[in-house]
């Protein structure tokens, strides 16, 4: 089994901290959970909306290629 790229790619938040891309699924905003931070990133605004769409597309394409090679791709929460 192969772990989905959605659970491997990191996305840079406005505060400079990173979060795993898959945790942002279905979210419009994200509050940083790094200790002492808590800054909110609005994922609907630029540059975050464009970067997030690009990263999601890249992760999806890599997962599709793995499936085409016959690999089983799973998400971490499955």
GIUR-V955679 format. One line per field, one symbol per residue. psi: psi as a letter, one per 20 degrees, with the letter a starting at -180 (. if undefined). burial: + if it has 9 or more other C-alpha atoms within 8 Angstrom, else -. A space follows every 10 residues. Layout:
# GIUR-V955679
psi = ???
burial = ???
This chain:
# GIUR-V955679
psi = qppqhhjhqq pprhiirqqp ghiipjqhrp ppjppjejqp poiirqihgg gggghggggg gggghghhij qopqqhj.
burial = --+++++++- +-+---+-++ +-------++ -+-----+-+ +++----++- -+--++--++ -++--++--- +-+++---
